[in-house]
């Protein structure tokens, strides 16, 4: 009898939760939606309207994981995403069965040599092995996956000292770079402390590369792993300003005395955001306020450009003063909008003898933690177009040997890096590739401070998901596989070093199969 009563109670509860409760909720929503005045669809079709908004809300995730082809999706498709994740996790970039690239589409190709170089002919420093960690898959079934981490010594794939790229050779403290790849500008606050620390430790372990602080100022998290630093100065002068919002030469000297700080960079623009930045007051914590020398919890709006200069003369006078006060190289970060812009810059450097030690050239396809759609889509030329314009202009006016070009803009794989080097860059740098290696899942929440992976957020609870000790090795592995791939492509092109890439090593194929040299 007791058993029968228990079954009856269970059935009653089941009916309540499966029938009565959903029906009551549906009736409530129906009445509520018919009376609300904001959404026309919900007033006319309450139940179907709710289904529409549910599908609309979950649509991006459904497309990303279920419906998009591996080669569909922007800013990176699934295939591109995996090419950043897998090397970092497994220290391996080998694929099977062939490329998924659509070879009927127009695009750039690296010109292979009829007689390639042997591995032993490479000009590479692989003597000091790097102790890292990688994952090994033991079992990979439909409903289970077993893998474990193991220690492994890895080759560093560094440039020999004789081939190092030297930024500011005439400065008191030149910057010798032995990795042709580094991390481009990402500010603390745009990324949380766990992400910045993991990047610092991972890049530091890889050796030879660098981190760019972005315009948010230099925090201790950048210094945690011993990586070389390019300290960026933005129009808000964060970390370099006085209480009266003037440039502080004392703060500049303080940072120049830090051995890890190898160079400075004045940010004029970036690919996705050619304007001043904006930070909500809620994100300006005590720590961030101290780093940026601003008032805590007060909204920050950076000016669209520096007040310290408004033309090439005043810009490079300012640059020269920073160089003299710091003794270290000083560069500028720009986006090229036309051939005339490149020629104006190069001709001024030729006529005056002034200029910067490096130019960080960002393409219009570059990313940002937060920007506006119109700026991201249509302002500034893409990297491959602007690289050729800048390189040509600097050569035309005889100043190319004075300045190094560091290229950025969706350079996430060794072949893309090789193409950028061949089209005029001396070095390349990446942001989103490093973000993905440290855990980013492309949730497109960077501007909301609610990044589910704990990368692009300062929320302490969300950051708990990002374990520095685990992610730092993924960063190391990502940059090591990138460098190895760059040397692998070089020997396939008949070169003993990726420093020797030139335009003759790249061709362009149009949609009709016609091939053109890059000029």
N, C-alpha and C positions, 0 to 999 in steps of 0.2 A: 504493500500500500504506500509506504514511504517513497519507494522507487517511482511509483506512478505519479505521485504528487511532485516529485523533483523534476520529472520529465515535463509535466504540465507547466511548472514555473519556468523552466528553461525555454520551452516553446513560446510562452507568453513574452518573455524578455526578448527572444529572437524576433518575434513579430513586431515588438515595440521598436527595436533598433533598425530593422530592415524595412518596415512598412510605415508604421505610425509616425515615427520621428522624421524620416525623410519627407513624408507627405505634409507634415506640419510646417517644416522648413520651407518647402516649395510653396505652400499657400501663403506663408508670411512674406516670402520674397516677391510672390506675384502681386500681393496687395501693395507692398512697399514700392515696388518698381513702377506699378501703374500710377502711383500718386506722385513720384519724384519728377522733377522738372528739368533735370540736367541732361539725360540721355534719351533721345527720341526712340532709339531701337528698343531700349528697356521698357519704355512706356507702351509701345505697340506690341512687342513680343517679349514679355518678361522672361520666360523660361529659355526660349531659343537665344535671346539676347545674352543671358548669363553664359550659355554654352559658347557663344561667339567670343565673348571677352576672355573666357577661360582658354580657348584654343589660341587666341591672339597672344595671350600672356605667355603661354608655354611654347608658342611657335618657334622662336629662335633655338631653344634647346632641342626640340623635335627635329628641326631641319639639320642642326649641327650633327646630331648623333644618329638619326634614322634616315633622313630623306635626301640630304645633299650628297652628291657624288664626291668621291675622295678628292677630286680636283676642282670642286666648286666651293665657293665661300670666300669672303673677304673679312679682314685684311689678309688672313692666311687660311688656306684650305686645310682639310684634314691631313693630306699628304705632307704639306709643308710643316704643319704642327708636329707630326710624328718625326720628321727629320731633325727637329730640335729636341724632342723629348728622349728619343731612343739613344742617341749618343751620350747624353748626360747620364742616363740611368744604367746603360749597359756597356759604355765605352766601346761602342760598335756602330758602324754605319753601313754594314753590308746588307744588300737586298737580294731577292731572288726573282727569277723569271723575266725581269726586264723593267724598263722605265714605264711610268704611267703618264709621262709628258705627252701632250698632243703635238706630234711632230708636223702636223699640217698647219698649225698656227705660226704666225710670224714670231721671230725671236732671235736672240743672240746665241751664238755657239762659239766655243773655244776651239781654236784651230789646232788639231793634233799634228804632231810631227811624224813624218814617214819613218824616221829613225829616232826613237825616244832615248832619253838618258837612262842609264842604269841607276839603281838605288844607291850604289856605292859612289856614284859621281855627284850626288847631291851635296850642296854646300849647306850643311845642317849641323847643329850642335845637339847631339843626342846622348851625351856622355853621362850627365847627372840624372839618374832615374827619379821619378816622382812617385811617392807612395800615395796611392788613392784607393778608393773602394768602388766596386761595381756590383750590380745584381747579376745573379746566375739563375736561370729558370730551370727548375727541376721537373715541374709538371704544369701543363697548360691545357686544361679541359674546358668544356663549355660552362660548367658551373663551379669550377675550382681552379685556382692558380697557386702554385707553390714556388717561391723563389727566396733566395737568401743573399746576403751581401758577403763579399769576400775581399780581402786585401789583395792588391795587385800592384807591382811596380810598372809604371808607364813611361814611355819615351816623352821628353818634353817638346821636341820639334821646335827648337829655338833657332833664330838666326845666329851664326857665328859672330863674335865681336867685330870682326872686320867688315861684316855686312850690315851691322846695326844701322837703323835709320836714326839720324841725329837731328833733333829739333833744336834750333838755336845754337849752331856750332860756335858762334862768336859771343855767346853770352858767358857770363862768369860761371854759370852752372848749366851746361848743355844737358838736354834730356836724351839719353841713349835708349832706344827702343829695340828690343830683340824679339818681340812678338808683333807680327803684322796685323794682329787683331786685338781689339780692346773693347771695353764697355763704354758706350756713349752716355750722354748726360741723363741721369735720373736722380731727382732730388729726394732727400729725406723729407718725408711727409707725403710726397707722391707715392713712395714706397715706405713700408714700415721698417722699424729697426731690425727685426729678424731677417727680412729680405736683404737689407743693405749689409748686415753683418755676414750673412751667408755668402753674398757676392764678394765681399772683401776677402774673406778667408779662402774662398774657392779660387779667386783670381790670384791671390797671394801664393797659394800652393802651386798654381800653374807656372808662375814666374814669368818675367819678361813683359807682361801685359800691363794695362792701366785701367783705372776707374775715373770717370768724369763725374764730379759731384752734382752737376746741374746747378741751377741758379739758387737753390735753397740754402747754400752755405755748407761749410765743412763741419761735420759732426764726428764724434769719436767712433761711431759705427763704421765709417769709411776707413778708419785707421786700424780697425781691429785685426785685420789679417795680414798687414804688412804690404799690401798692394801699392804700386805707384799711383799717384793722384794727379789729375789735372783739375785744379780748382777753378770752377767757372764763376764769373761775375756777371750777374744779370742787371737789368735796368732798376730793379728794386734795391740793389747793392746789399743784399742779405748776407750778413757775416762780414761785410766790408764797409759798414756805414756808422756814422756818428749818430748821436741822439737827434741832431738837427737834419738828419737824412742827407748828409754830405759824405763824400768818399773819405774813408779813414785810412790814411797812409800807415798809421800805427798798426791797425788790424792786418793790413797787407803784410807788413814786415813780420808780424807774429806768425802768420801762416807760412811765409817764405822760409822761416827758420825751422819748420818741420821737415825733416829729411825726406819723408815720403812724398811731399808736395814737389813735383818735378816741373810743373809749368802752370801758367794761368791762362784763362780764356775769357774773352769778352763776348758775351752773347748778344748779337744783333737780332737774330731771328732763328726760328726752327721751322722745319717743314710743315708741321701741322698747326702752328700757332704763331703767326707773325704779328704779335701784339703783346702787351703786358699781361702778367699772370694775375690770378684771383684766388685767394684762399679764404674760406669761411672762418669766422672767428672761433667757432667750436673746435676747429682743427689746430688752432694756434695754442698748443699746450705750453706749459712753463718751460719745458726743455727746448721746444722748437723756437719759442720766443727768445730764449737766451742765445741760441745758435744764430738766429737771424737779426738779433738786436732790435726787436720790436716789442710792442706791448702785448702781453698774453691775452688770449681770447678776444682779440679785436680783429675784425676782418681786414685783410691786406689786399690792396690793389696796386700792382706795379705799373709804373708809367709805360706807355707803348714803346718809348725809346729812352735812352739815357739823357739826363739833363746836362751831363758833362761835355757832350759833343753833339754836333749836328751836321758835320760834313767830314770828308776824308782828312782834311788838315787837322781839325781838332780831335778826330778819332785817333790818328796815329801819333799826335802829340801826347795824348793820354796814354796810349800804348807804350810809348817810349819812356814815359815817367814811371810806369809800373815796372818795366824792364830794369830801369836804373835802380829803383828802390828795392827790388826783390833779387836782382842778379840772375833771374831765371827767365826762360822763354815765355813769350806772350803771344797768344793766337787770338783769332776772331772766329766766331761761328756765324755763318751766313747761309742764306738761301738765294740762289741766283734766279732772277726773273726774266733775263733777256741777255743776248749777246752784248748789248751796249753796257749793261751793268758790269759784266766781266771785264770788258775793255776799259771802262772808266777806272775800275779798281787797279788793274795792271798798269795802265799808263801813269796813274798818279804815283805808284810805287817806283816806276822807272824815272819819272821826272824829278822826284824829291829825294829819292834814296831812303824814304821812310817805308814802313810796312810792318807786317806781323811775321812771326817765326813759323806759324802754321795757320792754315785755314781749315776749320771744320766745316765741310760742305754737307748740308742736309738737303735731301730731296723732298719734294712736295708730298711724297708718299710716306714720309716719316710719321711716327706716332706721337701721342701725347696723353698724359693722364686725363686731361680735360681740355677741350677746345670747342670751337663752333664748326658745324657741318660745312658752312660755306667756305671758311678758311681752309679746312682740311681737304676739300674736294678740288678747289679751283685756284688757289693762290700759291704761286711758286712752281718752278719747273721740276719735273721728276729728276732723280739723281743722274741717270745715265745721259740725259740731255745736257744738264748743267755741268757735269764733269768735263765733258768735251769742250764746252764753251770756256770754262775757267782755265783748263790746262792749255788750250790754244792761246788764250789771251796772255797768260803769264809767259809763255814761250815767245810770243810775238814781240813783247816788250822787253825781253831779255832778263826777266826777274824770276824765272821758274826755279833756278838753283838756290834762291834765297828763302823759299817758303815751301813747306811740306803740306800736302793736301791729305786730310783725313776725311774719308767719305762715309756717310751713313744714310740709310733709307732702305729698309727691308732687306738688308744683307744678313741672311740667316744660315746660309750653307756655303761650303767651300767654293762651289762653282760660281755663285753670285759674288763672292769676295774676289775671285780671280778675274771676273769680268770687270769689276770696279777698278781693280789695280791696273788692268790692261788699258782701261779707258782714261787713265790719268791720275789715279790716286796713289799716294805713297803708303798709306795705311788705311785700314777700314775699322769701323767701330759699330757695335750693335747695342740695342736696348732691349727690344722685345724678345730677341733670341735668348738673352740672359734671363729675362723675366720668366719665360717659359721653362728654361732649365731649372729655375728655382721654385717652380710650382704653379705658375699661371695657367689657367685652363681656358683663357679667352672668354670669360664671362661678360666682358664689356661693362664692368662695374667700377672701373678705375676712378671715375669722377664722383662716385657716391660714398666712398669710404666704407663700402660694404663688401669688399672683395672676398668671396667665399674661400679662396685659397690662402688668405692671410698675407698676400704679396703687396698689393696696392692699397694698403689700409694702415691706419695707425691705431685701429681698435684692438685693445689688448686681448680680448677674448678671441677674435678672429685670428690674431697673430699666433695664438697658441698652436694652431694647426701646422704652422711652418716650423719644423725642427731644424735649427741651424746646423747641427752636427751631421744630419743626413743630407741636407740640400747643398752644403758646401762642396761635397764630392761630386755632385751632379754638375755644378758650375765648372769645377776643374776638368771633368771628363768632357764637357761640351767644348771648352776652348781647346783642349788637347786634340780632340777629333777634328775640329775645324782647322787647326794648324797642320795636322797630318794630311788632311784632304787637300789643303792648299799646296803642299809639297808634292803630293801625288799627281795633281793636275799639272803642276809645273813640269815634272819629268815627262808626262804624256805630251806636253807641248814642245818638248825638246830643250827644256831649260833646266839648269842645275840649281836654280833658286827662284822663288816667287818674286823676288825683288826685280827680276828681269822681264816681267810681263810688260808688253807694249801693245799698241793698237793693232799691230800686225798679227797678234795672236788671237784676235776676235773677229768674227764675221757676222753679218746680219742676213738672215734668210727671211724673205717675205712670204705671204700666204700662197703665192704661186710657185714657190720653190726657187726663185731667183736669189742668188747670193751676192752680197755687196761688202766691200771692205768698210771698216769704220774710219771715217775721215773727220 
